[in-house]
Amino acid sequence: MKKLQPYEVTVESSFAEHWRYNFAITCSLCDAEGGQESFVSATDEAAPVGSALTAAPEGMPARRRLTLRAGDCHHLRMFVYLIPNTLPASNRIADNAPFPLTIKVTYNGAVLLHEKRMINQWSGMSSELVVCRPE
């Protein structure tokens, strides 16, 4: 019997100020011709955009992870977003080095994608990724 949700997409960060970003993943589940069969999404909003937070919201973990599970399909066309809700306290580039974000995609436990992206603290990230299941 096939698993109903064999894909798992995870974005994760241990950056000390990850709370300044809202995380989102959207996925189109596509057939071999690229047609969309279904759509799933997941979000983790730390605060509304423009919040100007000075500290992490209460209860925010030191390591942040957002996971999305998706049904079986030929491939996923996904968008991963990190949207700043609060800009860095300093506008000096030297004070705000890019920080790492890990993106991992598995299919029935097999790793299809595992990469680290460096995220600009002012712009966040908007990235499209396409991942095919193993044949």
C-alpha positions as CSV (number, residue, x, y, z in Angstrom):
1,M,0.0,0.0,0.0
2,K,1.3,3.4,-1.0
3,K,1.9,6.1,1.6
4,L,-0.6,8.9,1.2
5,Q,2.0,11.7,1.8
6,P,5.4,10.4,0.7
7,Y,6.9,13.9,0.2
8,E,8.2,15.9,3.2
9,V,9.6,19.4,2.7
10,T,11.4,21.0,5.6
11,V,13.0,24.5,6.1
12,E,15.0,25.1,9.2
13,S,17.1,27.8,10.8
14,S,19.0,28.2,14.0
15,F,19.8,31.9,13.3
16,A,19.5,33.8,16.6
17,E,17.0,36.3,15.1
18,H,14.9,33.9,12.9
19,W,11.9,35.4,14.7
20,R,12.2,38.4,12.4
21,Y,11.0,36.3,9.5
22,N,7.7,34.6,8.5
23,F,8.3,31.2,6.8
24,A,6.1,29.8,4.1
25,I,6.2,26.8,1.7
26,T,3.8,26.4,-1.2
27,C,3.8,23.3,-3.4
28,S,2.0,22.3,-6.6
29,L,1.8,18.6,-7.0
30,C,2.4,18.0,-10.7
31,D,1.9,15.2,-13.2
32,A,4.7,14.2,-15.7
33,E,3.5,16.8,-18.2
34,G,3.7,19.6,-15.5
35,G,0.0,19.9,-14.9
36,Q,-1.1,20.7,-11.4
37,E,-2.9,17.9,-9.7
38,S,-3.2,19.4,-6.2
39,F,-1.8,22.2,-4.1
40,V,-0.6,22.3,-0.4
41,S,1.0,25.0,1.7
42,A,2.3,25.6,5.2
43,T,3.2,28.8,7.1
44,D,4.8,29.8,10.3
45,E,4.1,33.5,11.0
46,A,6.2,34.9,13.9
47,A,4.6,38.4,13.6
48,P,2.8,40.5,11.1
49,V,4.9,42.3,8.5
50,G,6.0,45.7,9.8
51,S,5.9,44.6,13.5
52,A,9.3,46.2,14.4
53,L,9.9,43.6,17.1
54,T,12.8,44.2,19.5
55,A,12.9,40.6,20.8
56,A,11.6,37.2,20.0
57,P,7.9,36.6,20.7
58,E,7.3,34.6,23.8
59,G,7.7,30.9,23.4
60,M,9.7,31.1,20.1
61,P,12.1,28.2,20.0
62,A,15.9,28.6,19.5
63,R,15.7,26.4,16.4
64,R,12.9,27.0,14.0
65,R,11.5,24.4,11.6
66,L,8.5,24.4,9.2
67,T,7.5,21.0,7.6
68,L,5.0,20.4,4.8
69,R,3.8,17.0,3.8
70,A,2.5,16.3,0.3
71,G,0.8,13.5,-1.5
72,D,2.3,11.3,-4.3
73,C,2.9,12.9,-7.6
74,H,5.5,13.0,-10.4
75,H,7.2,16.2,-9.1
76,L,6.7,19.1,-6.8
77,R,7.0,22.7,-7.9
78,M,7.5,24.6,-4.7
79,F,8.2,28.1,-3.5
80,V,10.0,28.7,-0.2
81,Y,9.6,32.2,1.3
82,L,11.2,33.9,4.2
83,I,9.5,37.3,4.6
84,P,11.0,39.8,7.0
85,N,8.4,41.0,9.6
86,T,11.1,43.2,11.3
87,L,14.2,44.6,9.7
88,P,17.7,44.4,11.4
89,A,18.3,46.9,14.2
90,S,21.4,48.2,12.4
91,N,21.7,49.3,8.8
92,R,25.4,48.5,8.7
93,I,26.1,45.7,6.3
94,A,29.0,44.5,8.5
95,D,26.5,44.0,11.4
96,N,24.1,41.9,9.4
97,A,25.8,39.0,7.6
98,P,23.7,36.5,5.7
99,F,22.4,33.6,7.8
100,P,21.9,29.9,6.9
101,L,18.6,28.2,6.1
102,T,18.5,24.5,5.4
103,I,16.0,23.1,2.8
104,K,15.4,19.4,2.7
105,V,13.0,17.3,0.6
106,T,12.5,13.6,1.1
107,Y,10.3,11.1,-0.7
108,N,9.4,8.0,1.3
109,G,12.4,8.8,3.5
110,A,14.9,9.1,0.6
111,V,16.6,12.5,0.5
112,L,15.9,14.2,-2.9
113,L,17.3,17.6,-2.0
114,H,19.3,18.9,1.0
115,E,20.9,22.3,0.7
116,K,21.9,25.3,2.7
117,R,21.0,28.8,1.4
118,M,22.5,32.0,2.8
119,I,19.7,34.5,3.5
120,N,20.1,38.3,3.1
121,Q,18.8,39.8,6.4
122,W,17.0,42.7,4.6
123,S,15.3,40.9,1.7
124,G,14.7,37.4,3.1
125,M,14.1,34.8,0.4
126,S,11.8,33.8,-2.4
127,S,12.9,30.7,-4.2
128,E,11.3,28.3,-6.7
129,L,12.4,24.6,-6.6
130,V,11.3,21.6,-8.6
131,V,11.9,18.2,-7.2
132,C,11.0,14.9,-9.0
133,R,10.3,11.6,-7.2
134,P,12.7,8.7,-8.0
135,E,11.7,6.5,-10.9
